[in-house]
Amino acid sequence: MSLIKSISGIRGTIGGKPAENLTPIDAVKFAAAYGTWLKDEYGDQKLKVVIGRDARISGEMIQQLVMNTLVGLGIDVIDVGLSTTPTVEIAVPLEKANGGIILTASHNPKQWNALKLLNKKGEFLNGADGVKILEHAENENFDFADVDELGTVTVITDYIDRHIEEVLKLKLVDADAVAKANFKVVVDAVNSTGGIAIPALLKRMGVEVVELYCEPNGHFPHNPEPLKEHLGDICKLVVEEKADLGVVVDPDVDRLAIIDEKGQMFGEEYTLVACADYVLGKTPGSTVSNLSSSRALRDLTNGYKQEYKASAVGEVNVVELMKASNAVIGGEGNGGIIYPESHYGRDSLVGVALFLTYLAEKKQTVSAIKESYPQYFMSKNKIELTPDLDVDAILVAVQENHKKEEISTIDGVKIDFPENWVHLRKSNTEPIIRIYTEAKSQQEAEELAQKMIKEIKAIVAS
């Protein structure tokens, strides 16, 4: 079992011993560290924090611990209950709160849970703030409130509905056009809060909904990461129901995958590409994704004669570069759509609404839209090294070997060849180099990965 502390929060498996797993003690300790950081930031100001959770079995327990820890620090809590990550992100500024916490382990199995931390904008914390919270947790530098200064808890039960209203108000979302298209959509929400949010949004847009695994009970019926190998049931049901498409979200609803009318994966990578195609056609501007995302977004953006930029991996890095480049849309290749007209966070509700509006406008099948884009295929591998090896030195050697190519070193080493690319990133916790490749066929992507593994082994041997 495991406990992982990082600048973005704390994540671990439920049960076991404190400091080794995510136990009640660890939840209290990290919530207290976050609350203490807020008190440092805002001084004597009365503080307010929004708390929401996905449908994990452990969610209610962890939420009570976190909320009452903040109350003990004298901080008021807005409890939005069963929610989604983007719903909490939207709620923070709407409630004029000082921060927010989402209790979710995203795509991890049900044994896991996590505290994801937000600032007053409803955005994930930057590295510097994350380090301060980790220091507070390490030092246990907490000062709890006197009895007359305890915080309060206010329960708001309709924030998913409010989130849907915000989505429907977006200028590029046309619910009437979607309703006229008479779409039929199958939804797999892996028995988490997407089962509340996505069907409700679709019904508001006049879509016929077929629900699969939409009961928010936290018993995930398959691996909750929305990858092809986990989605056999919905691929089959889309064909059986003669649906126009399938929609798949992860437990906290910030990753979106689409299934076409033939029961084939549209692909997480191409969710962002399709939404960007629609947005760029209406509002020209730059786009951003991370270095490990598909080249298809770059190709699409260049086709609109706009600028594409790549950030280091991680939502915080994508958002930072989007703001700096005034991007009109961005995200990550894992199906994370970030649309600044709504907010700076990955949001599957926004992605679904944009995609369906685009589909209604195009009057084409989902598979035909996919075929219109540059076709790329990815391979993800890793190479394990002995602990004594200098991983940074290995990456420098690889960079030197390919110095005539287009190279980025903002996050490991990415080498852009004319027809394909490879991205090498070292693990922060173990002697591993992760190897991402993309090419115009699956075989070519696999061959490029094996070639790079062979090259790294040769460097090690020498």
N, C-alpha and C positions, 0 to 999 in steps of 0.2 A: 504494500500500500504506500501512499505517497502524500507529501505536503510540499507544494511549490510556492515559494514567495517570490514576487516580482514587483516591478514598479507599477504594474497595472492592477495588482490585487493579490489575493491569496487563493490558491486552488488546491483541493486535496480530496482524498477519499474519506468517507464518513466512518467513524469508529476508530478503535485502537488507542494508541498512546498520544498524549499531547506533544506537539512539536514534530511528530512523525506523521500524523494524519490530521484531517480537519475535524477536530473534536470541538465540543462546546467551549472549552477553554480557549482554543485557538480563535474561534469565531468572536468571542468576547474581546480577546486581546487585540485582534486586528481592527475590530470596530472601534475600540477605544483609541487606538492609534490614529485612525482616520478622524474621529471626532476631535482628538487633541490637536491634530494638524489644522482642522477648520478653526478651532479656537485661537490658534496662533495667527492664522491668516486674518481673522476678523475681529480680534480683540474682544471688547466687552459687548459687541453686538449680539442680540438674540438670534440664534441660529435655527435653521430649518433644513431638514434633509428628507428627500423622497426615497422610499424603499419599496421595491417590487421584486417579484420572484417568478421563476418558471414553475412548472408543475412537478418538479422532482419530489420524491417521497420525503426527502430530508428538508425540503424548502421551508415548511411552516416552522419546524423546530429552529432552524438557523435564523429565520426572520425574527422570531420572538427574541432570541438571544441578542441579535444585532440591534433591534429597535430599543430594547430595554437598556442596553449598554449606552446608547446615545441619550436616552431619557435620563439615565444616571449621570451623564455629563452635563445635563441641563439643556440639551438640544431637543427642539420640537421635531416630531416625525410626522410625515405624511405617508400613510400606509395605503399603497395602491393595490396590494394583494397580488393575486395571480395576474401576471402582466407579461410584457415582452421587453427585451432590451431597448429597442427604439421607443417604446411607449414611455419608459422611465426617462429616457433621454429628452423626450418632448415635454414630459411633465415638469422637469426641474425648472426650466425658465418660465413655463406657464404659471407655476406656483410661486415664482420669485424665491426659490429655495437657494441655499448656499452650496448644495451638492446633492448627490444621489448615490445609492448603492443598488446594484442589481445582483440578486442571488441566483446565479446560474453557472453551470460549468459548460455552457455552450454545447458543442457536439460530443462531449465526453459521455461515457455510459452512466447509468443511473447511480452507481456507487459514488460518483463524484459530485461535489458542489463547489461553489466559489463565491467570493465577494469581489465584484467588479466596481471600481470606484470612479465617480464622475465629479467634475467641477461645477461651478454655478451656471455654466453654459449648457450643461447636460452633455459634455464631451469627456472622453477619457483623459485622465491626468497625464501631464508630461513627465518626463524622466526625473527632473529635479524634484517635483512635488512627490513623486512616488518614492524617491530615496528618503525624503524627510519622514514619510509615514513608516517606512521600514525601520528607520532609526528609532522612532517613538516606540514601535512594537518591540524592538530589541532591548531598549532601555527601560521599558514599562514606565514611561514617564507620564503617568496619568494623574489628573487631579479632578476627582468627582465632585458633583454639586452637593450643596447642603439641601436639606429636605424641602425648604421653601423655594428652592430654585430648580427643582427637577423639571425636565421637559414634559411635554404632553404628546399624545398620539391622536391624530385625526385620520379617520378611515374614509377613503374615497373609492367607491366601487365601480365607477363608470369610465375609468381612464382609457381603456381600450376603445370605447365608443368615441371618446373625445379625440383620440389618435386618428380614428377612421375619418372623423369630420375634418381634421386638419389635412389629411391626404386628399379627400374629395374636393377641398378648396383650392388645390394646386391648379395653376392655369393650364398645365399640359395634361391634366387628368380630365377625361371627358366621359363621365358615367353614362350619359345619354347615348353616345355613340356605341359604347360597349353593350348597353342594353339592347339596342337595335340589332346588334350582330348575333344575338341569341346564342351566346357561347355556353357550352357545357364543360365544366371543369371538375376534375377529380383532385381532391386535396389530401395529402398525407402529412399530418402534423405531428407524427411520432408520439401521440398521446401527451402532448404538452400544450402550452398556451397558444401556439399557432392554431390549435383546434378551436379556440374561441375567436381569435382575431381574423384569420384568413377567410373562413366561411362567412363571417359577418360582413367583412368588406365586400366580398364577391356578391353577396345577396343585395347589398346596397347599390351595387353597380348593375343589377338586373341579370346576374349570371345564374344558371342552373348549377347547383353544387352537388357533387357526390362525395360524401365524407368517408375517408379511410383513416383509421387511427387518429380520430379527432377528439377523443374523450380525455380531458386533461387530468389524468390520474397518475402520471409519472412512471407508469409501467411501459417502458419503451419496447415496442414489439419487434424492433430490429435495431441494429447499430444506428445511432441517431445522426451520424455524419452522412449528409446527403450525397453519397457517391453511388455510382452505377451498381456496384456489387451488392448494395444494401436495398435496392429499390425494385426488386423483381415484382412485388405485389402490385404496386401502383402502375408499373409498366403494363402488366397484364390487364388490370382493371380499366385503364384508359381505352384499350382496344375493345374489351368486352362491352363497355358502356357507350362506345362510339363517341367518345368525348373529343372535344377540340384540342385539349391539352391536359396535362397534369401539373400540379403545383406541389413542390416539396419544400418544407422549411425545417430548420434544425430546432432544438428545444426552446431557444430564446428568440427565434424568429429574426435573426440578422443575416442568415444565409438563405439564398433562394436558388433552387434548381427547377428547371422546366422539363417536362416530358412531352414529346411531340405526339401528334395524333396517331402515329404508327406504333406508339409504345417505346420509342427510342429516346435516349437522352439528348436533349438539346445541349446540355453541358453547363456546368456552373460558370465556366469561363465565358460562355457566350450569352449568359443572362445579362452581364454588364455591357457586352458589345451591342446587343439588341436595344437595350434601354438607351445607350449612348447614341445609337443611330437615330432613334426617335428624337432625343433631346437636341442633338446637333443639327438636325433638319429644321428645327424650330428656333433654336437659340444658339447660334454659332459661338464657339469659345474653345478653350483648351480642355484637355482631359488628363486624368492622372490615374495610374494604377501602380502596383508595386512591381519590383524587379522580377518576381517569380510568376507574374501574370502573363497571359497570352499576348503574343505580338499582334493578334487580330485587332485589338483596340487601337494600337498605334497605326496600323494600316488604315483602319476606318477613319480615324481622326485626320490623318494626312490626306485621305480622299476628300474630306471636307475643306482641305487647305487650312487646317487649324493645327495647333501645336499640342503634341503629346509629351508628357513627362513621366518618368518612373521614379518612385520613391523607394526607400528601404522598406523591407517587409514590416507589417504592423499597421493597424488602423490609425494610430496616433501619427505615424510618419506620413501616411497617405493624406490625412486631413491637413497636416501642416503644409505640405506641398500644394494641396488644392487651394488653400487660402493664399499662399504666396503667389500662385500663378492665376488666381481668379478663375479656377476651373468651373465649368458649368455642370460637370458630372464626373464622378470618379468612383473608385472602389477597389476591391480585391478580386482576384480570380476565383475565389471560393464561393462566388455568388453574392458577395457583399456589395450592395448598391448604395452609394453616398450621393445624395442629390441636395446641394446646398439650398435650393429654394424651399426645402422642407427643414432640414437640419443637417449638421455635420456628424452623421452617424450612419452605420450600415442599417438599412431598413427594408425588410422584405415586403411590408405593406406598400411602401412607395414603389418598390420594384414591380410588384404585381399590377398595381394601378397603371403605371407607365407602360408596361409590356402589353396589357390588354388593350389600352387605348391605341397603341401602335398597331397591334394585330387587327383591330377594328378598322383602322385607317387604311392599312395595306390591303385588306381583303384577300390575304393569302393564307395558306396553311402554315403552321409552325415549322414543319419540315422544309417547306419552300423558302421560308425566311432564313433558316439555318444554311441552306445550300447557297444562298446569295453572298455569304461572307467568305473571306479567305479561310481555308480549312487548315487548321493546325492540330497537332497531336502532341500530348505531353507525356513525359516519363519522370517518375520521382523515385530516386534511389538514395542510398547512403553507403558510405564506406567507413568501417570501424577501424580505428587506429589504436596503437598501444599508448597508454597514458604518458609515456616519456617523450613522445614525439611533439615537435613544435608545429602545431597546426597552422599558425600564422605564417611561418616560414614556408610551409608547403604551398599555401595559397599564393605567396609572393613568387615562388618558383613557377607555378602555373601561369601566373600573369606574365612573367618574363618570357615564357615559351610562346605566348600568343600576343606579344606586344605590338604586332602589326595590325591586329584586329581592333574593333571598337570595344573598349573595355570600360566597365564601371566598377568602382571599388567603394561605393557608399554603403554597401551591405554585403560583405564577402567579396567575391569576384564574379562578375557577370561578363561573359564574352559573347558579343554579337557577331556571328558569322553572317555572310550574305543570305544564306538559306535557312539558318537555324540558330539556336543559341543554347548556352549552358550557363547555369547559375550555381555557384558553389558557396555554401554557407556553413560555418562551423557551429556546432552546438555549444551553448553556454554552460552546459552541465556535464558533458561527457565527451571523450575524444572521438567525435564523429564529424565527418564532413557530409552534409546533405547535398545531393546532386539533382538539380532540376534541369531537364532538357525539353526543348520543343522543336518540332520539325514538321514537314509537310506530309509525313506518314508516320504511323506508330512504329514501324520497323526502323525507320531512320532515327526517330527519337531514342529508341532503345539502343541502337548501335552507337549513337553519339555518347550516351551515358556510359556504355561499356568501354568505349575508347578513352573517355575521361578517367574512369576508374583505373584502367591499365596505365595511363599516364601518371596518375597519382602514385600508384604502386612503384613505378619506375623511379619517381622522385624520392620516395621513401628508401628504396633499395640503394640509391646512390648516396 
